[in-house]
Amino acid sequence: EYVFREQFSHNVEYDDRVTLLFKSQVLTSSNRSEIKASIAQLSPRGSTNLGGGWMAGCEEVAAAAAEGTINRVLLLTDGLANQGITDPTLLASHASELSQRGVTTSTFGVGLSFNEYLLEAMAGQGGGNYYFIESLQMIDDIFQREFKELQAVTARDVNVTLSVPKGVSVKILGAWRVTSEAGCLRINLGSLVSGRHQEVFARLLTPPSSGEKGL
């Protein structure tokens, strides 16, 4: 998992162990080369403590956060969470809490062996984006897409509120962070960039009209 946040960067590697290779620091031509070299030396070891590696990255981003900045963790994985916290619902809940504190998460699943539901839920609850990377050759292009989007963010922590009539049941489809209060649903869309369309789908169950027979 590596993170580049505006002019700051840090590097965390994880398997069954979590190692902070570089603390969050201003990105320069010198340490950029060091970070690239450390990434090039990564090799497979044990199992996957995805939650531990991701949380270590979040801590580094939070430590460097400042007023008016975009603070995002980029989580890249080709596997499953089988060490540490492994429950997708719990990890998504942590992503939601961190997003509300100003640290968002985008997830990148490489290959065919990762938990798609987990990564989609973490990105949806975490206010970021979810990407499927079919091959290693696609990583650069997809990361560039994410970086360009971050540079083009025009609205952060966007919320849509739906008023729900009495007797109507509403289920928001997908991994969005949704809260309910006083007959309203609040859907968090995370950050929005200029010119991008965002779609939200909902399933509504309405009561039968008076005088009609139920089926």
N, C-alpha and C positions, 0 to 999 in steps of 0.2 A: 504494500500500500504506500503510495507516495502522494504528497500534497504540495501544490503550488498555489499559494493564496496571494494574489496581486504581487507585491514585491517580496513576499516572505515564502520560505519553503522549509519543509522538513521531510525526513525519510524514516519510515517505520517498516521493519520487516517482521513477519510473524508466521509461525507454523504452530507447533505446540508451545513454543516460546515466543515472547514478544520482545523485540530489540529496537531501541531508539538509536538509529545510526547518526542522525543529525537533528539537533534541536531546532526549533523554529528560529529562523534568522533571515536577515535581509539577503535576497538573492543577488549574487555578483557573478561575474564571469569566472572567477576563481573557484568559488564553492559550487557553482553549477557543474563544473568539470568533476569535482570530488563526488558530488551526488550521483552523477551519471556513472562514474567508475564504481561506486558502491552498488548501484543497481545491477551493473553488468556482472558483478561477482556473486549475485544471489544464486542459490542452488536449492533444490528440494531437500527437506529434512524430514520432519515428523508430520503430525496431524495438523489440523487447522483451527487455531484459536482466533477465529474471525472477529468475534466480539472484543477480545482483548486488544488485538492490533488496531481495530477501528477506534476503540475508546482512547488508546494512546495517541492516535492521530488527532482526535477531537480535543484532547487536553492541550496539545501543542498549538492547535489553531486558536483555542480559547485564550491561551496565554498571550498570544500576539494580537488579539482582537482589539480594535479601537473604534471610537465613534465614527459612524459613516462608512465603515468598510464592509466588504462582502467576505464572509468567513465560511469557507466551504471545504469539507473533507471529500476527497476522491478515493473511494474504496474499490480496489481492483482485486478480483479473485477468480480462480478457476475451480474452486472446490466448495465444500460444505462446511458449516460450522459444527465441528464435532469435538471441540475442546472448549472449556470455559462456559460461557453462556451459549446455549444451543437452541433455545426456544425462539422461533421466528417472531412470535407475538411480543415477547419481552424485548427483543432487540429492536423491533419497530417502535415499541413504546419509548425506549431510551432515545431513539432517533427523534421522535416527536418532542420529547422534553428538551433535548439539545437544540432543536430548531426554534422552540419558543424562547430559548436563551440566546439565540442569535448565531448558532453554529449549525449550518445545514449540511446535508450529505447527498452526494451523487454516487451511484453504484455502477460498476462495470463488471459484467459476467463474461468470462472468456471460455469458449469451448462449449461442451454439452453436459458437463458434470456438475455445474453449480446449481444451487437452489434458487430457481427463478422467483418463486413466491417470496422468499426471504429478501432478496435484493430489491424486488419491486416494492415490497412493503416498506423497507428501510428508506428508499428514496422517496416514496409517496408520503410517508409520515415525516420524513426528514426535510421536506421542502426542497429537494433537489431533483435530479433526473436519473432515470434507469436506462442503461444501454446493454444490448446484447452484442458481444464481439465474437463473431464467428471464427476469425483467424487472427493470429498474432500480427499479421500485416495491417490489420485494420486499426490497431491500437492508436498509432500516431494520429490518424485522421479523426478518430472519434474524440481523442483528448483535445485536439485543436478545436473541434466543434464546441466542446464544453468551455474551453478558455475564451473563445470568441463570444459565446453566449454570456459568460460572466462579465465581459467588458461592455456588453450591450444592455445589461440589466437596467430597466427604467422604473421598476416598481418592486419593492421587496415586501415579503410577508403579506401577500394579497389574500384577502378573505372575501368569500361570497356568502351572503346570508339569505336563506330561503325561509319564508313564512309558511308554516304547515297548518292548513285548516284542521279544525277539530274532526277527529274520526279518520283522517287520512294517514296512512303509514308510508314513510319514505325511506328507501334504502339507497345510499349513494354507492354506485358500483366503482370498483377499483380500490387502490390503496391510499386514497386521500385521508388526511387527518380531519376528522369530523367531530364537532362537539354539538351538543343539544342543550338548549335552555329556553324556557318560557315560550314553547311552541315554535321555536325557530331552530334551523340547522345552520351551523357555521362551517363552511368548507374552506380549508386553507390550501391555497394554490401555490404557495412558496413564492419564488421570484419570477417575474415576467419580463421578457425582453421585447424590445420594439419590433412590431411586425409579426409576432408569433401568435398563433391562435391556440387556445387551450380549450379542450372539450371535457365536459363533466357529464356523465350519464347517471340517471337516477331511475329507480323502479318505484312506482307509486301504486298503492293499493287503496282504492276509494270505496266507501260504503255504498251499497245499492241505493238507488233513488227511492223515495217514499212511494208506495203504491205498486212497485215492481216486485215480482216474485223472484226470489233467489234461485239460482240454478245449482 
